[in-house]
Amino acid sequence: MLVKAWVIPLLYLDFEIRRDYIVANLCENRNRPQLNCNGKCYLAKRIAESRKQEERQAEKQYMANLIYQVMNVNNTHSLFQEATIENLSVKMVFNYITPARLLPAADDIFHPPLV
């Protein structure tokens, strides 16, 4: 991670240290001095290559992590859970009372006439 953070500054440092050699031998515009490139084309090309390489490496790492997660055989997932003591000891009881039972009984109101 630290190396990734130092790639671009190291490219600039390398450019500053070897500027004369880059201008004389590696610059694409060395035959056209009127452009005043002074090796900046070489530096821009190296920075672009570095960024592309970082993107490719990040993509490969992402794909490797994705494949590792999918193909991880240590984590076995099953639709059926094995019975364990913890699962068997916990019993939940639900008491459900219908709303009709909470209302007053209808037979108190509706009944045949008392004679």
Helices and strands as residue ranges (DSSP letters): H 2-17, H 19-21, I 22-26, G 33-35, H 40-71, H 85-89, H 99-102, G 106-108
